[in-house]
Amino acid sequence: MAEDLGYKPITIFWMDFSIADKFGPTAVKDTFRRAFAEWKGNYKYLTELVMVLNHKIAYHYNPAKGAPNVLANLYNELWEEADNYANTHLEGEEYAYFYSITD
């Protein structure tokens, strides 16, 4: 993410989800539930969580297979949940930060 976006990560979410990827959808869901429950109140961490989930969609999507990967679909569902939460709960400077980073 840092190289692609010029954004320096402040969490280890990418690494956490990369480990979970190797154990499948249940591990990804569990990793999301724990991270989201713990960090949804921290707007910077929530922003990075949304970014990581979004990048994981693209990472796992493989049109050559003829259909989206199971993990790509799961990451899309988790991204929608986290993104909707951020758009609903963040206000003012916190939302401005979220919007500027994720836009």
N, C-alpha and C positions, 0 to 999 in steps of 0.2 A: 504494500500500500504506500509506503513512504516514497519509493522510487517512482511508482506510477502516478501518484497524485501530488507529490511534494508535501505530503502530510506526515508528520512524525507521530506515530502511535503513542498513546499514553497508557495503554492497557496491554494485556497479553491475550485479548479476545481472539485474535487471528490464530495464535498458537493453540489456545484451548479448543477452538472449533476444528482446527486441523487434526488434532489428536482424536477428537470425538468422531470425525469423518471416518477414521479407520475402523471404528467400532459400530458404525451404522446409524440408522435413523433414531433408534432409542437413545443412544448416547448423545446425539446432536440435540434432541429434545430436552434431555436432562441437563445438558450444559446450558442451553438457552434458559430453561426455567430457573436454574440457580443464578446465572448471571443477571437475568432480568429482575428477579426478586431482590437481589442484593444491590443493584446499581441503577435501577430506574429513577431513583431520587437524585442522582448526580447527573446533571444535564450534559456534562462533557463526556462522561462514560456512556450515557445513553446514546449520545450522538455517535460515538465510535462503535457501539454495538450495532446500531442501525447501518452504519457504513460497512462493517464486517459482514453482516448478514447479506447486504446487497451484493457485495463482491463475491461472496460464496455462491450466490445464485449463478452468476456468470461463470465462475470457476467450474461448477459442476454441470452446466448446461452443455450438451454435446449434440447438436443437430444431426451429426453424421450417424448417430444411433437410430435416427428416425423418430425419436420422441425425447422429450426432456428427461433427464436423469431423475431418479427418485429423490436424491438429495437436493437437486435444484428446486424441485417442487416444494420440498419441506422447507428449505431456506426461504423460499418465496412466502410461504405461510407465516413463518416466524418474523421475517422482515415486515410484512404487513402489520402484524400485531405490534411490534416495537415502534414502527413508523407512525401508526395510528395513535399509539399512546403518546408519543412525543408531540405530534401535531395537536393533540387534545389537551395535554397537560402543561406544556411549556408556554411561558408567556414572556413578554418584554425582551430583555437582553438575552435570556436563556434561549428563547425561540429564535432570536436573531442569530445567535451563535450556531444553533442547530441548522438553520436554514442556510447560512453562509457556508458551512462546512459540507453539507449534504447536497447542495445545489449543483 
